[in-house]
Amino acid sequence: MFLQNYWYVAAEAFEVSRQPVPRIILGEPVVLYRTEAGAPVALEDRCCHQRAPLHRGKLEGDNIRCGYHGLVFDQTGVCTEIPEQDHVPPQARVRAYPSAEKHGWVWVWMGDCALADESLIPDFHLNTDAEWTSFQGIIEMGGASQLMVDNLLDLSHLPFLHAANIGSATDTDPELNVEKGEDFVRVTRIARGIKSSKWQNDLGIQGNVTQEKMITFRPPCHIWIAIATAEEAGPKGNGQVMNQMILNSMTPVSATSCRYHWGFARDFNHGDAGVTKYMKDATDIAFNEDKEMIEAQQKNIDLDPAAPIFNLDGDEGGVAARRLMQRLNAEQA
Amino acid sequence: MTAETLLRNCWYAAARADEVTPDAPFARTMLGEPIVLFRRMDGAIAALEDRCPHRKAPLSLGRIWDGKIQCNYHGARFNGDKAGAAARKIVAQLLAQGNARAAE
């Protein structure tokens, strides 16, 4: 059901420390911690003895000791000590997941370890690029990762769900183009001469804007949204373009929930902490509107999974992403 | 008892009459089905499936406008009456007070 041979975001880098933290990724319990040298470790968060979660234990050097009966596991998952017996059976081990820290996030490879190649980690470098100013956030969502993919590939929801902040009331007639690749779906959405949003007004943009958004989905759950905004007239007008990149990765927790890691990078008001705070607060509000809607959708889906949906013009990208995921799932099976 | 075994061809109390207004949608789950209630311009009660046929967003998160309800996700708008409703009409009707009119 889940695509296994991929890198998934398990945490923001700051969340992984010398204090073990639990995650559920693709329905599997994973414990994350750092070695003394600072490298991330991801182990099965379930002791091989009686299934106690290892995250309730303690680190000893680079190893973790289960908090129930004291079994010790090294960072490769091998049990190295059982306190009440001398013999450590060779099957006493937990699964170790390949992990890596890149672009401000800790990644875990959920599939065949032999295929884990760090060069396959998706390019989210704008999270940490010194030429851009960025901030990040995390939202635990009680809705399927796919619902967030639908959400981000179809931004026709902005004038409604986000009317009070990032949406423009007149952004209802865009030029849409959908490109369907072997391993990506890209939606280009151009809105010309639309009313600026509340969010843009607060950042000093008045009047109308033209906005081009390029939204790229890559399996299993990654989306990049590049947004170029040009003011038609006004202090920041005259052809000046503001660029933003929204980085999104929606790691499935279960079939009906996900952990949404996002980043927001910009090339304007570089390093301005006041603008960053404003944008972070506004983004938190807007993304929580998405959370509320997606959780409400999921409840309706759970109530009657067979109730039909229908597709609008704006869903071409989301439908293409679903088909791509179905194809990859069939190939994996 | 599952939702399938509940009696359908009968009237159920869905709300107190004063809970159903022209200003804000009112959500109920009845017989396992999500239902949104509101009042149309003429004061009649509308009871619709609380599930947008597009992506299943609850219409009750939306707004009432001119007696119509607008989904807050992608803006689809539904009449509260039989003729214009794109949403499938639901079985549940109202018996809020003796004089309350049903949705049909």
Interface residues (C-beta under 8 A of the other chain):
Chain A: D150 D154 S156 H157 P159 F160 L161 T172 E292 M293 A296 Q297 K299 N300 I301 L303 D304 A307 P308 I309 F310 N311 L312 G314
Chain B: T29 G32 E33 P34 D50 R51 P53 H54 R55 K56 A57 P58 L61 Q70 C71 N72 Y73 H74 G75
